[in-house]
Amino acid sequence: MRWSGRTDSHVGAEMRQLLDQAEQLEMLADQKDGYPRLEALRYIEDLQREALALRGTVQHTQAVLARQ
């Protein structure tokens, strides 16, 4: 800031503008890639985590039953 001669308000305004542009670019990227596809990928990841947790539960249950 010192070197450019800009004031805090100018820098703050430019930062807000850059953040707004970043949000717009992120929205455009989601649209380009197809939001439904991204949502489906997130859903698949959730299902994979849930399946992994259930496998752990099944293994635990099998171990408990084997001891009984």
DRENTOR-980744 format. One record per atom (N, C-alpha, C, O): residue in one letter; x, y, z. Coordinates in steps of 0.001 Angstrom, whole numbers, padded with zeros to 6 digits, always signed. Layout:
N
AXYZ/...
//
This chain:
68
M+000831-001192+000000/M+000000+000000+000000/M+000873+001252+000000/M+000596+002206-000727/R+001912+001248+000804/R+002763+002438+000875/R+003352+002758-000478/R+003414+003920-000880/W+003789+001718-001185/W+004450+001956-002455/W+003482+002423-003535/W+003852+003212-004404/S+002265+001946-003484/S+001310+002296-004534/S+000610+003609-004257/S+000005+004189-005159/G+000682+004090-003026/G-000012+005327-002679/G-001496+005145-002467/G-002231+006128-002368/R-001948+003920-002397/R-003375+003653-002212/R-003737+003781-000743/R-002915+003568+000148/T-004974+004131-000522/T-005473+004216+000842/T-006147+002910+001216/T-006419+002072+000357/D-006415+002742+002506/D-007086+001527+002976/D-008433+001341+002293/D-008800+000215+001957/S-009172+002415+002084/S-010495+002284+001464/S-010381+001809+000021/S-011221+001036-000441/H-009343+002264-000705/H-009158+001801-002082/H-008814+000312-002103/H-009343-000445-002916/V-007932-000091-001212/V-007534-001497-001156/V-008720-002360-000748/V-008938-003426-001324/G-009487-001911+000236/G-010665-002659+000670/G-011670-002828-000453/G-012229-003909-000642/A-011900-001748-001201/A-012851-001815-002316/A-012355-002775-003389/A-013137-003539-003954/E-011052-002734-003671/E-010500-003639-004678/E-010578-005094-004208/E-010855-005987-005008/M-010342-005333-002943/M-010448-006693-002402/M-011869-007200-002512/M-012086-008350-002895/R-012852-006356-002180/R-014260-006769-002313/R-014585-007104-003759/R-015280-008079-004044/Q-014068-006277-004675/Q-014318-006516-006090/Q-013704-007854-006523/Q-014332-008619-007255/L-012491-008129-006075/L-011838-009389-006431/L-012580-010584-005844/L-012708-011618-006500/L-013069-010451-004616/L-013839-011536-004003/L-015138-011774-004769/L-015538-012919-004979/D-015795-010690-005186/D-017025-010820-005981/D-016731-011534-007301/D-017494-012400-007731/Q-015621-011164-007936/Q-015253-011805-009200/Q-014963-013293-008992/Q-015331-014128-009818/A-014302-013611-007886/A-014005-015010-007592/A-015295-015810-007420/A-015404-016929-007920/E-016268-015239-006717/E-017555-015922-006546/E-018251-016114-007883/E-018820-017175-008142/Q-018209-015094-008734/Q-018839-015206-010054/Q-018161-016291-010887/Q-018833-017070-011564/L-016831-016339-010837/L-016104-017362-011591/L-016407-018762-011073/L-016506-019713-011848/E-016551-018879-009761/E-016895-020181-009189/E-018281-020621-009646/E-018492-021792-009962/M-019223-019683-009681/M-020575-020016-010163/M-020528-020433-011626/M-021184-021398-012019/L-019754-019709-012436/L-019642-020062-013851/L-019010-021440-014027/L-019425-022208-014895/A-018018-021752-013214/A-017385-023065-013297/A-018376-024158-012951/A-018405-025201-013605/D-019198-023927-011918/D-020220-024910-011562/D-021203-025098-012705/D-021611-026223-012996/Q-021584-024010-013351/Q-022527-024107-014465/Q-021892-024837-015643/Q-022534-025659-016297/K-020620-024525-015906/K-019929-025162-017018/K-019799-026660-016786/K-020045-027457-017692/D-019418-027039-015586/D-019244-028461-015278/D-020579-029158-015091/D-020653-030386-015134/G-021601-028407-014891/G-022915-028983-014672/G-023142-029241-013204/G-022646-030225-012655/Y-023884-028368-012570/Y-024119-028475-011136/Y-024711-029825-010755/Y-024296-030398-009748/P-025665-030358-011520/P-026202-031672-011147/P-025110-032733-011070/P-025165-033614-010212/R-024116-032660-011961/R-023021-033621-011936/R-022206-033461-010660/R-021842-034452-010026/L-021914-032210-010276/L-021150-031967-009053/L-021921-032434-007828/L-021348-032999-006897/E-023226-032192-007841/E-024064-032636-006729/E-024069-034160-006645/E-024024-034729-005554/A-024123-034812-007797/A-024111-036274-007825/A-022782-036809-007293/A-022756-037805-006570/L-021678-036149-007651/L-020371-036582-007157/L-020290-036443-005637/L-019743-037313-004959/R-020827-035365-005114/R-020839-035190-003652/R-021698-036266-002988/R-021344-036785-001929/Y-022817-036592-003610/Y-023711-037621-003083/Y-023011-038977-003086/Y-023126-039742-002129/I-022286-039273-004164/I-021540-040530-004248/I-020488-040599-003157/I-020313-041643-002529/E-019785-039495-002925/E-018782-039469-001858/E-019423-039714-000502/E-018871-040438+000326/D-020588-039116-000270/D-021307-039347+000987/D-021676-040820+001142/D-021523-041400+002217/L-022161-041413+000059/L-022529-042829+000094/L-021316-043719+000342/L-021413-044716+001057/Q-020187-043367-000238/Q-018973-044150-000019/Q-018544-044093+001449/Q-018148-045107+002023/R-018624-042900+002056/R-018276-042775+003470/R-019234-043580+004338/R-018818-044237+005293/E-020517-043525+003998/E-021520-044273+004754/E-021293-045780+004620/E-021409-046520+005597/A-020968-046228+003405/A-020703-047655+003180/A-019487-048105+003981/A-019489-049196+004551/L-018455-047278+004027/L-017264-047613+004800/L-017600-047737+006288/L-017130-048653+006963/A-018408-046819+006788/A-018822-046875+008196/A-019642-048129+008467/A-019472-048769+009505/L-020531-048485+007540/L-021350-049690+007718/L-020496-050954+007673/L-020761-051906+008408/R-019474-050970+006818/R-018567-052121+006794/R-017896-052299+008146/R-017753-053419+008637/G-017490-051197+008736/G-016882-051258+010062/G-017843-051801+011096/G-017455-052587+011960/T-019102-051385+011013/T-020123-051876+011944/T-020349-053373+011756/T-020461-054118+012730/V-020414-053808+010501/V-020607-055235+010216/V-019435-056045+010752/V-019642-057093+011365/Q-018219-055583+010534/Q-017046-056294+011033/Q-017059-056372+012559/Q-016727-057407+013137/H-017435-055295+013190/H-017511-055281+014647/H-018577-056269+015149/H-018349-057027+016092/T-019732-056239+014499/T-020828-057133+014886/T-020413-058593+014695/T-020698-059440+015542/Q-019740-058880+013580/Q-019265-060252+013336/Q-018273-060685+014403/Q-018306-061829+014856/A-017396-059786+014805/A-016416-060118+015839/A-017105-060386+017173/A-016717-061300+017901/V-018121-059596+017495/V-018860-059796+018752/V-019596-061125+018717/V-019582-061868+019698/L-020241-061434+017589/L-020963-062705+017461/L-020007-063894+017519/L-020353-064939+018069/A-018828-063744+016964/A-017865-064842+016985/A-017400-065132+018405/A-017107-066283+018730/R-017326-064130+019244/R-016902-064318+020629/R-017998-064955+021454/R-017709-065570+022481/Q-019243-064829+021039/Q-020360-065369+021834/Q-020579-066771+021492/Q-021473-067410+022047/
//
